[in-house]
Amino acid sequence: MITESQLLIERVQTGVRMEKRLLKVLKAFAEYHDMSLGDLLEGIVLHAFDGKTPFSPESLKRIQELKKFYALDLDSSASHRLREIKRRSENKAALRKHTSEKKK
């Protein structure tokens, strides 16, 4: 039963790529609070859109512990400087494409 305080929404599946250790921290934090990763991300984004912090001092302490555990040494200053490592399979596919184009 939906109460007056609940909001009906439509959720969609997404295939977002994210830094591996950051995702581990987020998943662990969501699990700690017995919530889904999607619910956690929705809450973080809604707070950020309002210019508010989504985390209490206790939560921030837990996040710092999880960052240490998962060796996550990134902070907000890294947000626009992250570059993904090229995968070997992607390099091989690009090389095959380049080689086949040269033969034409």
Buried (B, 14 or more C-beta within 10 A) or exposed (E): EEEEEEEEEEEEEEEEEEEEBBBBBBBBBBEBEEEEEEEBBBBBEEEEEEEEEBBEEEBEEBBEBBBEEBEBEBEEEEEEEEEEEEEEEEEEEEEEEEEEEEEE
